[in-house]
Every structure is written in C-alpha cells, then in structure tokens.
Amino acid sequence: MKRGKKYVEAAKAIDRATLYDAADAVALVKKTAVAKFDETIEAHIRTGCDGRHADQQIRGAVVLPHGTGKKVRILVFAKDAKAEEAKAAGADYVGGEELIPKIQNENWFEFDVVVATPDMMGVVGRLGRVLGPKGLMPNPKAGTVTMDVTKAVQEIKAGKIEYRLDKTNIIHVPVGKASFTEEQLADNFQTLIDAINKARPAAVKGQYLKSVVLTSTMGPGVKVNPMKLA
C-alpha cells in the first residue's frame, strides 16, 4: 500500500518497536495527525477474550469527560409522553412504526445512535437486519434501551460512546479529535481504559489487554504499553 508523503514523514517520528506510555503515545498521535481536517483519534484494543463464548463478551458504554468532538445525531423510538421527553432532551429524530418503511425501503440513515423505550423494541426488532450489521441496534447494556430517554439522549450528546468486541476480539473506539489538548485526550483514553478493565469477564484467563494502539484517521499507529494500563 503506497503511503502519502505526509504519512511517511509522520511515521518517522514513531518507533514501531517501542511500547509507549499513554501520555507519550497521545502526544505522538496528536503530533502526527497532519491531515487538512480535524482527524479523529481512535483506540484499538486487542483483548484476550474469545468472543465466541457468551461469558467472554464485552459490551458497554462510557461517557468520555471531554466528549468525542463529533456531533452525534440521535434517533429515538418512543411514543406519547416519552416521545415528547425525547424531543425536549434534544433528540434529532423521534418516531415509531412510521419510520420502519423509511429506513427499510428508502435506506434512510441520517442518524448515528438509536435509542428505544422497552415497549418499542418489538417495532425496532423488525429492523434488526438493517440496524444490526451497522452496529445501530439499541441494547440495554449500552443504555440505549431505556425508559429514561432524557438521560440517554443527554449522555450521548455529552460524549457517551459504546464499546464492544468485533469478530476478531478487538475493540475500536474514538477518544476525541486531533484538535483536543493532550490532557483532554489522555483523560478520555484513561476513562475508556478504566471502563474496559472494569468490564473484564471473569472467564478470561491470562493477559486481558493484549495490545493497545492509538491512531488518528490518516496517521500511523502508536503502540501503548498494555502492561501499564492494567
């Protein structure tokens, strides 16, 4: 894969064999994010879990203290008083049954997160095939199936992110933007790591955090020493 001049220059600042302390890794990632737009800083965490076993699944959500720097569009499935509550809390779209054909037939996906009240999950379940593969299906563990729609909407707008294992047992999550200060990025990263450590399944033996890499959208990855994050 041919890399651009900027990437090659940025990569020279990073020693690929070094496992950096979190603070140094954050500083390097920020320094090597040289694209013309405000790059997203992401964490990629490889775990010792085997996601094929139900007792080794990891899924949850955490509110990053400084948010993600991204404007998140929220769709809430709710009715009557709960629909009004969701609108008042700042949800971008609120509806019920009538949204199903719009999503299924018109391929409407102008939203980043879906929240639903428990009584609407029968309706939302019919969208499982389209929402599931996109990681948009509401889930009680992530706090997106709830009667407290006000809290759910406010937390997501404030920077709540969901983390989960992918098929290769890796967690991919944003921890902020390149325009954030090093302190803000380090704070967000530490909050995420604390939540993932807390979510460690009892069934996982041996090393839990196998490898941790911080990277910007267009920049090279920086390896963080996982032994110092336990």
C-alpha positions, 0 to 999 in steps of 0.5 A, a space after each residue: 500500500 503506497 503511503 502519502 508523503 505526509 504519512 511517511 514523514 509522520 511515521 518517522 517520528 514513531 518507533 514501531 518497536 517501542 511500547 509507549 506510555 499513554 501520555 507519550 503515545 497521545 502526544 505522538 498521535 496528536 503530533 502526527 495527525 497532519 491531515 487538512 481536517 480535524 482527524 479523529 483519534 481512535 483506540 484499538 484494543 486487542 483483548 484476550 477474550 474469545 468472543 465466541 463464548 457468551 461469558 467472554 463478551 464485552 459490551 458497554 458504554 462510557 461517557 468520555 469527560 471531554 466528549 468525542 468532538 463529533 456531533 452525534 445525531 440521535 434517533 429515538 423510538 418512543 411514543 406519547 409522553 416519552 416521545 415528547 421527553 425525547 424531543 425536549 432532551 434534544 433528540 434529532 429524530 423521534 418516531 415509531 412504526 412510521 419510520 420502519 418503511 423509511 429506513 427499510 425501503 428508502 435506506 434512510 440513515 441520517 442518524 448515528 445512535 438509536 435509542 428505544 423505550 422497552 415497549 418499542 423494541 418489538 417495532 425496532 426488532 423488525 429492523 434488526 437486519 438493517 440496524 444490526 450489521 451497522 452496529 445501530 441496534 439499541 441494547 440495554 447494556 449500552 443504555 440505549 434501551 431505556 425508559 429514561 430517554 432524557 438521560 440517554 439522549 443527554 449522555 450521548 450528546 455529552 460524549 457517551 460512546 459504546 464499546 464492544 468486541 468485533 469478530 476478531 476480539 478487538 475493540 475500536 473506539 474514538 477518544 476525541 479529535 486531533 484538535 483536543 489538548 493532550 490532557 483532554 485526550 489522555 483523560 478520555 483514553 484513561 476513562 475508556 481504559 478504566 471502563 474496559 478493565 472494569 468490564 473484564 469477564 471473569 472467564 478470561 484467563 491470562 493477559 486481558 489487554 493484549 495490545 493497545 494502539 492509538 491512531 488518528 484517521 490518516 496517521 500511523 499507529 502508536 503502540 501503548 504499553 498494555 502492561 501499564 494500563 492494567 
